[in-house]
Amino acid sequence: MATDIKDTVHGVEAAAVMRLLATRPRLLALGEPTHGEDTLLDVRNELFRQLVEEEGYRTIAIESDCMAGPAVDAYVTSGTGSLDEVMERGFSHGFGGSAANRELVRWMRAYNEGRPAPERIRFAGFDGPLEMTGAAGPRQALTALHDYLAPHVDPDLLPCTAPVLDRLLGGDGRWTEPAAMADPARSAGRSADARELRLLADDLVALLDAQAPHLITATSREAWELARMYGRTATGLLRYHYWMADTSPGRMERLVGLRDLMMADNLLALAERGPTLVHAHNSHLQRARSSMRMGGRPLEWWSAGSIASARLGEEYAFFATALGTIRHRGVDTPRPGTLEGVLYALPADVCVVDSPALGAALAGTLAAPRASAWFGYFPFDPAHLAATDGLVFVKDVPPARDGSA
């Protein structure tokens, strides 16, 4: 049995990852069981470097605000702005303070220096402008979409003018009211203005698609695709705010599902552009139905990865990450007999495992799944081994580095 397990273990290298797959996927998803640990991001960075240099991958997409991501992309592709500026405003969820994320951006800029545009690597955020405690307003996305369309289409085709849009949007505070997540009555999502904005956003997106032949010629395919992202974000945010105002028992489950739907739509758009490495929490990328408890209630939803996998088939691949210890978070050596305990006994500090083969080798032998000693860490569920293409294991995770250097 031990020999069988060792036969499933390989170094975390692009070649080893590709050997576990039948074809090069358009979306290669690498999950993580917790956020904010640079050791896990170091593994991601090295894998992306090898995928770029050896396998032709040209984009990395991370679980960060899609509306902030273009600032990072402009920096890595053309040097727009400074590294400090893009780390401050190009990431959400505090990810700009990560030393490993800073190293990624620095490397991407150096790689692109002097290369022609078709050979440059790209950066994208694929999360919506959302946090667990609320959502951004639709102003930025809607006005950017309108501003893109207005100079290039007949004014009679626009469903509204910029001043009308501004009036309907109103103050940003009405959308970002912090009490709205807990109290649906505080949400503006079902106001008369919000209902009209949903119709206008739909009409603007339809106009963007209907005028695609003209718009791509008049601007560029890249500008049109960016406008499509504005449209997805505007319609997604207005839908999210509408359901924030809901009072039914399924409200929170619908909201977490809508967030992952916005993620999936962004990932599918990136897949159209070419091979992309995706990095996010395991729960956003797994094929199995995701679950969590919020406010004492269990929630279940289909993740962005499960939606993308259903749409793309073999062109979506998912490698989860499991780990042994995060001692600075109270996550100590895993018990023998658990999945993490079995992997922790192996000599490698970092490895990638043929997870379906590992699941077959360990069938009926594993102890009960590991419990989380820290709310921010989600242990890998061994029942998901067969639904992953591989499992990355990191033995020990030390404290994150200072990202200011």
C-alpha positions in Angstrom: 0.0 0.0 0.0 2.8 2.5 0.9 4.4 1.8 -2.5 1.1 2.5 -4.2 0.8 5.8 -2.5 4.4 6.9 -3.3 3.7 6.1 -7.0 1.0 8.7 -7.0 3.3 11.5 -5.8 5.3 13.9 -8.0 7.1 17.3 -7.8 4.9 20.4 -8.3 6.1 21.1 -11.9 4.2 22.0 -15.0 5.3 18.7 -16.7 4.1 16.6 -13.8 0.8 18.4 -13.7 0.3 18.0 -17.5 1.0 14.3 -17.3 -2.0 13.9 -15.0 -4.3 15.4 -17.7 -5.6 14.1 -21.0 -5.2 17.4 -22.7 -4.0 21.0 -22.0 -7.0 22.7 -20.4 -8.1 26.2 -21.2 -8.7 26.7 -17.5 -6.2 25.1 -15.2 -7.5 25.8 -11.7 -5.3 25.7 -8.6 -7.2 25.9 -5.3 -6.1 26.8 -1.8 -7.6 25.9 1.5 -7.0 29.2 3.2 -6.1 32.8 2.1 -3.2 35.0 3.0 -0.4 32.4 3.2 2.5 33.3 0.9 3.9 29.8 0.9 0.9 28.7 -1.1 1.2 31.6 -3.4 4.9 30.8 -3.9 3.8 27.4 -5.2 1.3 29.1 -7.5 3.9 31.6 -8.8 6.4 28.9 -9.7 3.8 26.8 -11.4 2.6 29.8 -13.4 6.2 30.6 -14.5 6.7 27.1 -15.8 3.3 27.0 -17.5 4.2 30.2 -19.3 7.6 29.1 -20.4 6.8 25.4 -21.1 3.1 25.1 -21.9 2.1 28.3 -23.6 -0.2 29.7 -20.8 -0.6 33.5 -21.1 -3.0 34.6 -18.3 -3.2 34.2 -14.6 -6.6 34.9 -12.9 -6.9 35.3 -9.2 -9.8 35.6 -6.7 -9.7 39.4 -6.7 -12.0 42.2 -8.0 -12.4 42.0 -11.7 -12.9 45.8 -11.9 -9.5 46.4 -10.1 -7.6 43.8 -12.2 -7.2 46.0 -15.3 -4.8 48.3 -13.4 -2.5 45.4 -12.7 -2.8 44.1 -16.3 -1.9 47.6 -17.7 1.2 47.6 -15.5 2.4 44.1 -16.4 1.7 44.5 -20.1 2.8 48.1 -20.8 4.3 49.5 -17.6 1.4 51.9 -16.9 1.6 53.2 -13.3 4.0 52.0 -10.7 4.4 48.7 -8.8 3.3 50.4 -5.5 0.3 51.9 -7.1 -1.0 48.7 -8.7 -0.5 46.7 -5.5 -2.5 49.3 -3.7 -5.5 49.7 -6.1 -5.3 46.6 -8.3 -6.3 44.0 -5.7 -9.2 43.4 -3.4 -9.6 41.5 -0.2 -6.2 42.8 1.1 -4.3 40.7 -1.5 -2.2 43.6 -2.6 -0.3 43.4 0.7 1.1 40.0 -0.1 4.8 39.7 -0.8 4.1 36.7 -3.1 1.5 38.7 -5.1 4.0 41.5 -5.4 6.7 39.1 -6.6 4.2 37.7 -9.2 3.4 41.2 -10.6 7.1 42.1 -10.6 8.0 39.0 -12.5 5.2 39.4 -15.0 6.3 42.9 -15.8 10.0 41.8 -16.3 8.8 38.9 -18.5 6.8 41.2 -20.8 9.5 43.9 -21.1 10.4 44.1 -24.8 8.1 41.4 -26.0 5.5 42.0 -28.8 1.9 42.2 -27.6 0.8 38.7 -28.7 3.5 37.2 -26.6 2.9 39.1 -23.4 1.3 37.5 -20.3 -1.8 38.9 -18.8 -3.3 39.4 -15.3 -7.0 39.3 -14.4 -9.2 39.4 -11.3 -12.2 37.2 -11.7 -14.2 37.9 -8.5 -17.0 40.4 -8.5 -16.6 43.7 -6.5 -18.0 41.8 -3.5 -17.0 41.1 0.1 -18.6 38.8 2.6 -20.2 41.8 4.3 -21.6 43.5 1.2 -21.3 44.5 -2.4 -20.1 47.5 -4.4 -22.6 49.7 -6.2 -23.0 49.4 -10.0 -21.9 52.9 -10.8 -18.3 52.2 -11.9 -19.3 49.3 -14.2 -22.4 50.9 -15.7 -20.8 54.3 -16.4 -17.7 52.6 -17.9 -20.0 50.6 -20.2 -22.0 53.6 -21.2 -18.8 55.7 -21.7 -17.5 53.0 -24.1 -20.7 52.8 -26.2 -21.6 56.5 -26.4 -18.9 57.8 -28.8 -19.3 54.8 -31.2 -23.0 54.2 -31.6 -26.0 56.2 -32.8 -27.3 58.2 -29.8 -30.8 57.0 -30.7 -29.8 53.5 -30.0 -28.6 54.2 -26.4 -31.3 53.3 -23.9 -30.5 56.4 -21.7 -28.2 59.4 -21.5 -25.3 59.7 -19.0 -27.2 62.2 -16.8 -30.2 59.9 -16.6 -27.9 57.1 -15.6 -26.2 59.3 -13.0 -29.6 60.3 -11.5 -30.8 56.7 -11.2 -27.6 55.5 -9.6 -27.7 58.2 -6.9 -25.2 58.2 -4.0 -22.9 55.3 -3.7 -23.8 55.0 0.0 -27.3 53.6 -0.8 -25.6 50.6 -2.5 -22.9 50.0 0.0 -25.0 50.3 3.2 -23.2 47.9 5.6 -26.4 46.9 7.4 -28.0 45.6 4.2 -26.3 42.2 4.4 -28.0 41.4 7.7 -31.2 43.5 7.1 -32.8 43.1 3.6 -34.9 46.2 4.3 -31.8 48.3 4.2 -30.9 47.3 0.7 -31.6 49.5 -2.3 -31.8 46.6 -4.6 -35.6 46.6 -5.1 -36.1 50.3 -5.3 -37.8 51.8 -8.4 -34.4 53.2 -9.5 -32.7 49.8 -9.1 -35.4 48.0 -11.1 -35.0 50.6 -14.0 -31.2 50.2 -13.9 -31.5 46.5 -14.3 -33.5 47.0 -17.5 -31.0 49.7 -18.8 -28.0 47.5 -18.0 -29.6 44.6 -19.9 -30.2 46.9 -22.9 -26.7 48.3 -22.8 -25.2 44.8 -22.8 -27.5 43.8 -25.7 -26.4 46.9 -27.6 -22.7 46.0 -27.0 -23.2 42.5 -28.5 -25.4 43.7 -31.3 -22.8 46.3 -32.4 -19.8 44.0 -31.9 -18.7 44.0 -35.6 -18.6 47.8 -35.7 -17.2 48.3 -32.1 -14.4 45.8 -32.5 -13.3 47.6 -35.7 -13.8 51.1 -34.3 -11.9 50.4 -31.0 -10.2 47.0 -30.6 -11.2 43.5 -29.6 -9.4 44.1 -26.3 -11.5 47.3 -25.6 -14.7 45.5 -26.5 -13.9 42.5 -24.3 -13.2 44.9 -21.4 -16.6 46.5 -22.0 -18.1 43.0 -21.9 -16.6 42.6 -18.4 -18.1 45.9 -17.4 -21.5 44.7 -18.7 -21.2 41.3 -16.8 -20.3 43.2 -13.6 -23.1 45.7 -13.9 -25.8 43.1 -14.5 -24.3 40.8 -11.9 -24.2 43.5 -9.2 -27.7 44.7 -9.9 -28.9 41.1 -9.6 -26.9 40.6 -6.4 -28.4 43.8 -4.9 -31.9 42.8 -5.9 -31.5 39.5 -4.0 -29.9 41.3 -1.0 -33.4 42.9 -0.5 -35.0 39.4 -0.5 -36.6 38.1 2.7 -37.1 34.5 1.8 -35.2 31.6 3.6 -33.1 31.0 0.5 -31.6 34.5 0.5 -28.0 33.8 1.6 -27.8 30.6 -0.4 -28.8 32.5 -3.5 -26.3 35.3 -2.8 -23.3 33.0 -2.4 -24.4 31.2 -5.6 -24.7 34.5 -7.5 -21.2 35.5 -6.5 -19.8 32.2 -7.9 -21.9 32.7 -11.1 -20.2 36.1 -11.6 -16.9 34.4 -11.1 -17.8 31.6 -13.6 -18.9 34.1 -16.3 -15.5 35.9 -16.0 -13.6 32.6 -16.2 -15.5 31.5 -19.2 -14.6 34.8 -20.9 -11.0 34.3 -20.1 -11.1 30.8 -21.5 -12.1 32.3 -24.8 -8.9 34.3 -24.8 -6.6 31.3 -24.3 -5.0 29.0 -21.7 -5.3 30.5 -18.2 -4.1 29.5 -14.7 -6.8 30.2 -12.2 -6.1 30.6 -8.5 -8.7 30.9 -5.7 -10.1 29.1 -2.7 -10.8 25.4 -3.2 -14.5 26.0 -2.5 -14.7 28.4 -5.5 -13.0 25.9 -7.9 -14.1 22.4 -7.0 -16.4 20.3 -9.1 -18.4 19.1 -6.1 -21.2 21.2 -4.6 -19.7 23.8 -2.2 -21.0 24.2 1.4 -20.4 26.3 4.4 -22.3 27.5 7.5 -23.3 31.2 7.9 -25.3 32.6 10.7 -25.8 29.0 12.1 -27.4 27.8 8.8 -25.9 25.4 6.3 -25.5 26.8 2.8 -24.9 24.9 -0.4 -24.2 26.2 -3.9 -22.5 25.4 -7.2 -19.1 27.0 -7.4 -17.5 28.9 -10.3 -15.4 25.8 -11.0 -18.3 23.4 -11.1 -20.1 25.7 -13.6 -17.0 26.1 -15.7 -16.3 22.4 -15.6 -19.9 21.6 -16.7 -19.5 24.1 -19.6 -15.9 23.2 -20.7 -15.6 19.5 -19.9 -11.9 18.4 -20.3 -10.9 21.9 -21.0 -11.3 22.6 -17.3 -9.0 21.0 -14.8 -8.9 21.4 -11.0 -6.0 20.8 -8.6 -7.0 21.3 -5.0 -4.4 22.2 -2.3 -4.2 20.5 1.1 -1.7 21.2 3.8 -0.1 19.8 6.9 0.4 22.6 9.4 -0.1 26.4 9.8 1.3 26.5 13.3 1.0 30.3 13.6 -2.8 29.8 13.1 -3.0 26.8 15.5 -3.2 24.2 12.8 -0.8 21.5 14.1 0.5 18.2 12.8 -2.4 16.2 11.3 -3.4 12.9 13.0 -2.1 9.7 11.5 -4.7 8.0 9.4 -6.3 11.2 8.1 -5.7 12.2 4.5 -3.3 15.0 5.6 -1.7 12.7 8.1 -0.9 10.1 5.3 0.6 12.8 3.1 2.5 14.5 6.0 4.4 11.2 6.5 5.8 11.4 3.0 9.3 13.0 2.7 8.4 15.8 0.2 7.7 19.3 1.5 5.7 20.1 -1.5 4.2 17.6 -4.0 1.4 17.0 -6.4 -0.6 13.8 -6.1 -2.6 11.8 -8.6 -5.7 12.2 -6.5 -8.0 9.7 -8.2 -5.3 7.0 -7.9 -4.6 8.1 -4.3 -8.3 7.8 -3.5 -8.3 4.3 -4.9 -5.2 3.3 -3.0 -6.6 4.6 0.3 -10.2 3.4 -0.2 -11.7 2.3 3.1 -8.6 3.0 5.2 -8.8 6.7 6.0 -9.8 8.0 9.5 -12.5 10.6 9.8 -11.8 13.9 8.0 -9.6 16.4 9.7 -11.4 19.1 11.7 -10.3 22.7 11.3 -8.5 24.3 14.2 -8.9 27.8 12.7 -12.0 29.3 11.1 -10.0 30.5 8.1 -8.7 27.1 7.1 -11.0 24.5 5.3 -9.5 21.0 5.3 -9.8 19.0 2.1 -12.6 16.6 2.0 -11.3 13.1 1.0 -14.6 12.4 -0.6 -13.6 14.9 -3.3 -10.5 13.0 -4.4 -12.1 11.4 -7.4 -13.5 14.8 -8.6 -10.1 16.4 -8.7 -7.4 16.0 -11.4 -4.7 16.3 -8.8 -4.0 17.3 -5.2 -1.1 19.7 -4.3 0.1 19.0 -0.7 2.2 21.6 1.2 3.6 20.1 4.4 4.3 23.2 6.5 3.1 26.8 6.0 5.2 29.4 7.9 4.0 33.0 8.6 3.5 35.2 5.5 6.3 37.6 4.5 6.0 41.4 4.6 4.7 42.5 1.2 6.2 46.0 1.3 9.6 45.1 -0.1 
